[in-house]
Amino acid sequence: MSASSQILIRTQQAIPEKLRTNTAPNIALPPLSCTIPAATFICYKSYHLELTPYMQMLAQQQAAGSGSIAYPQPLNIAYLDTSIQLLSILSGLNNLKLAAEYHQTKNKKQIHRRALQLLEHFQCTHVRYKLPAFMNTLEHRLLLIARALMLEPDILFIDKPFQGLDMHEHNILGNHLMAITTEMQITVVSSAVSLAFMKKAAQQIIYCDDQAFYAYNEWGRFRSHHPELFEH
């Protein structure tokens, strides 16, 4: 495992506001203290704790109810979870172009060219004229990622990326996610991934045993400190 020294996000004892509000006062919630470096693949995992609110908090989708989150420099952040969908009335190609055209990141010719490049990169050129209803789960997931990359983010948060995929699809998506960091130099933060994928992909592991968060830059240290994950 290796990671960049440039820090994109730094948290100190942060707890998501909605999670704090919706949890009984007598239940202790684990605060998150971590740093997220540039051009790094990071995996979040927990024993039972739902990590989505923490991912949303880091991605500025909800506020911190306590603690602090610092962004040392302006960031372009992309966030995906299982509730986010493609627009049903647009083809694959037009779905990719939609957000970029709305934000006017480039002129229309440049946006069209970039969309075609990403379709090719994710091996999805065959769905450029398909509507989402005629795509399988993997194609849908890849196009959501490609659409997020159209806005040229510094960091991509993707919650539960492998939900609903079989092992073959899991491997395809996993390789694409890793390439976002290695080839595009974009930080990827994922949650709820398998131990096998973490071992293969993660340059940093943030693990919560439901009591506290722990950060690791070495797989061996993570495994030795949390044998409960490897007992079955």
C-alpha positions as CSV (number, residue, x, y, z in Angstrom):
1,M,0.0,0.0,0.0
2,S,1.2,3.5,-0.8
3,A,-0.6,6.9,-0.8
4,S,0.0,10.5,-1.8
5,S,1.2,13.0,0.8
6,Q,-1.2,15.7,-0.4
7,I,-4.3,15.7,1.8
8,L,-7.7,16.4,0.3
9,I,-9.9,16.0,3.4
10,R,-9.1,15.9,7.1
11,T,-11.7,15.0,9.8
12,Q,-11.5,15.2,13.6
13,Q,-14.1,13.4,15.7
14,A,-16.8,13.9,13.1
15,I,-20.3,12.4,13.4
16,P,-22.9,12.8,10.6
17,E,-25.7,15.3,11.7
18,K,-28.6,13.1,10.5
19,L,-27.2,10.0,12.2
20,R,-26.8,11.9,15.4
21,T,-30.3,13.4,15.2
22,N,-31.9,10.0,14.4
23,T,-30.1,8.0,17.1
24,A,-31.2,7.7,20.7
25,P,-29.1,9.9,23.0
26,N,-28.0,6.9,25.1
27,I,-26.4,5.2,22.0
28,A,-22.8,6.1,21.4
29,L,-21.8,6.7,17.8
30,P,-18.2,6.3,16.7
31,P,-16.6,9.6,15.7
32,L,-14.5,9.6,12.5
33,S,-10.9,11.0,12.5
34,C,-9.1,10.4,9.2
35,T,-7.2,12.0,6.4
36,I,-7.9,11.3,2.7
37,P,-4.9,11.8,0.4
38,A,-4.9,12.6,-3.3
39,A,-4.7,9.9,-5.9
40,T,-5.4,7.1,-3.4
41,F,-7.8,4.1,-3.3
42,I,-9.5,4.0,0.1
43,C,-11.9,1.3,1.4
44,Y,-14.2,1.9,4.3
45,K,-15.6,-1.2,6.1
46,S,-17.4,-1.8,9.3
47,Y,-18.5,-4.8,11.4
48,H,-22.2,-3.8,11.4
49,L,-22.3,0.0,11.4
50,E,-24.1,1.6,8.4
51,L,-21.4,3.7,6.7
52,T,-23.6,5.6,4.2
53,P,-24.1,8.6,6.5
54,Y,-20.3,8.9,7.0
55,M,-19.7,8.7,3.3
56,Q,-22.3,11.4,2.7
57,M,-20.7,13.6,5.4
58,L,-17.3,13.3,3.8
59,A,-18.7,14.0,0.3
60,Q,-20.6,17.1,1.6
61,Q,-24.0,15.5,1.1
62,Q,-24.8,16.2,4.8
63,A,-23.2,18.2,7.6
64,A,-21.2,17.0,10.5
65,G,-23.3,17.1,13.7
66,S,-20.2,17.2,15.8
67,G,-16.4,17.3,15.2
68,S,-14.9,19.0,12.2
69,I,-14.1,18.4,8.5
70,A,-11.5,20.4,6.7
71,Y,-10.9,20.7,3.0
72,P,-7.5,22.3,2.7
73,Q,-8.1,23.2,-1.0
74,P,-11.1,23.6,-3.2
75,L,-12.3,20.2,-4.3
76,N,-14.6,18.8,-7.1
77,I,-16.3,16.0,-5.3
78,A,-18.4,13.2,-7.0
79,Y,-20.8,11.0,-4.9
80,L,-22.6,7.9,-5.9
81,D,-24.8,5.5,-3.9
82,T,-27.5,3.0,-4.8
83,S,-30.3,5.6,-4.8
84,I,-28.7,7.5,-7.7
85,Q,-30.0,6.5,-11.1
86,L,-29.6,7.3,-14.8
87,L,-32.3,9.4,-16.4
88,S,-34.7,6.9,-17.9
89,I,-35.6,8.9,-21.0
90,L,-32.0,9.5,-22.1
91,S,-29.7,7.1,-23.9
92,G,-26.4,6.1,-22.4
93,L,-24.5,8.7,-24.3
94,N,-26.9,11.5,-23.5
95,N,-26.9,10.5,-19.8
96,L,-23.2,11.1,-19.7
97,K,-23.4,14.4,-21.4
98,L,-26.3,15.8,-19.3
99,A,-24.5,17.0,-16.2
100,A,-21.5,18.3,-18.1
101,E,-23.8,20.3,-20.4
102,Y,-25.8,21.6,-17.5
103,H,-22.6,22.8,-15.7
104,Q,-21.1,24.0,-19.1
105,T,-17.7,22.5,-18.2
106,K,-16.7,22.6,-21.8
107,N,-18.2,23.3,-25.2
108,K,-20.6,20.8,-26.7
109,K,-18.1,19.2,-29.0
110,Q,-15.6,18.7,-26.2
111,I,-18.3,17.2,-24.0
112,H,-19.4,14.8,-26.7
113,R,-15.8,13.7,-27.3
114,R,-15.2,13.2,-23.6
115,A,-18.4,11.1,-23.3
116,L,-17.3,8.9,-26.2
117,Q,-13.9,8.5,-24.6
118,L,-15.4,7.4,-21.3
119,L,-17.8,5.0,-23.0
120,E,-14.8,3.4,-24.7
121,H,-12.7,3.4,-21.5
122,F,-15.5,1.5,-19.6
123,Q,-16.1,-0.8,-22.6
124,C,-19.7,0.5,-22.9
125,T,-19.8,1.8,-26.4
126,H,-22.5,-0.8,-27.2
127,V,-24.9,1.0,-24.8
128,R,-24.4,4.5,-26.2
129,Y,-27.9,4.5,-27.8
130,K,-29.6,2.3,-25.2
131,L,-32.1,3.5,-22.7
132,P,-31.3,2.5,-19.1
133,A,-34.3,0.1,-19.0
134,F,-32.4,-2.1,-21.5
135,M,-29.1,-2.1,-19.6
136,N,-28.0,-4.7,-17.1
137,T,-26.9,-3.8,-13.6
138,L,-23.2,-3.6,-14.5
139,E,-23.7,-1.4,-17.5
140,H,-25.9,0.9,-15.4
141,R,-23.3,1.1,-12.7
142,L,-20.4,1.8,-15.1
143,L,-22.4,4.6,-16.8
144,L,-23.1,6.2,-13.4
145,I,-19.4,6.3,-12.7
146,A,-18.6,7.6,-16.2
147,R,-21.2,10.3,-15.8
148,A,-19.6,11.3,-12.5
149,L,-16.2,11.4,-14.2
150,M,-17.5,13.8,-16.9
151,L,-17.3,16.5,-14.3
152,E,-13.6,15.8,-13.7
153,P,-13.7,15.2,-9.9
154,D,-10.7,15.2,-7.6
155,I,-12.4,12.5,-5.6
156,L,-15.1,9.9,-6.2
157,F,-17.1,8.5,-3.3
158,I,-19.0,5.3,-4.2
159,D,-21.1,3.7,-1.6
160,K,-21.8,-0.1,-2.0
161,P,-20.4,-0.3,-5.5
162,F,-20.8,-4.1,-5.9
163,Q,-24.4,-4.4,-4.7
164,G,-26.4,-6.6,-7.0
165,L,-23.4,-7.9,-9.1
166,D,-22.3,-11.4,-9.6
167,M,-18.6,-12.4,-9.1
168,H,-17.7,-11.9,-12.8
169,E,-19.3,-8.4,-12.8
170,H,-17.7,-7.7,-9.5
171,N,-14.3,-8.3,-11.0
172,I,-14.9,-6.2,-14.0
173,L,-16.2,-3.2,-11.9
174,G,-13.3,-3.6,-9.4
175,N,-10.7,-3.4,-12.1
176,H,-12.4,-0.3,-13.5
177,L,-12.5,1.4,-10.1
178,M,-8.8,0.7,-9.5
179,A,-8.0,2.2,-12.9
180,I,-9.7,5.4,-11.9
181,T,-6.9,5.9,-9.3
182,T,-4.0,4.4,-11.2
183,E,-4.7,5.8,-14.6
184,M,-6.7,9.0,-13.9
185,Q,-5.0,9.9,-10.5
186,I,-8.4,10.4,-8.9
187,T,-9.0,9.4,-5.3
188,V,-11.7,6.7,-4.9
189,V,-13.4,6.2,-1.6
190,S,-15.6,3.0,-1.5
191,S,-17.5,1.3,1.2
192,A,-19.0,-2.1,1.9
193,V,-16.5,-4.0,-0.3
194,S,-15.2,-7.6,0.2
195,L,-12.1,-8.4,2.1
196,A,-10.6,-9.9,-1.1
197,F,-11.1,-6.7,-3.0
198,M,-9.8,-4.6,-0.1
199,K,-6.6,-6.6,-0.1
200,K,-6.2,-6.2,-3.8
201,A,-7.2,-2.5,-4.2
202,A,-6.9,-0.5,-0.9
203,Q,-4.0,1.8,-0.3
204,Q,-5.7,2.9,2.8
205,I,-8.3,1.0,4.9
206,I,-10.7,2.8,7.4
207,Y,-12.4,0.1,9.5
208,C,-15.0,0.5,12.2
209,D,-15.6,-2.3,14.7
210,D,-18.9,-0.5,15.7
211,Q,-17.1,1.2,18.6
212,A,-14.3,3.2,16.9
213,F,-12.7,3.9,13.6
214,Y,-9.2,2.7,12.8
215,A,-6.9,3.7,9.8
216,Y,-4.4,1.3,8.2
217,N,-1.9,1.7,5.4
218,E,-0.8,-2.0,5.6
219,W,-3.0,-5.0,5.0
220,G,-1.0,-7.2,7.5
221,R,-1.7,-4.7,10.3
222,F,-5.4,-4.5,9.5
223,R,-5.7,-8.3,9.4
224,S,-3.8,-8.8,12.7
225,H,-5.7,-6.2,14.6
226,H,-9.2,-7.5,13.5
227,P,-9.2,-11.3,13.5
228,E,-13.0,-11.3,14.0
229,L,-13.3,-10.5,10.2
230,F,-11.4,-13.6,9.2
231,E,-12.8,-16.3,11.4
232,H,-15.3,-17.6,8.9
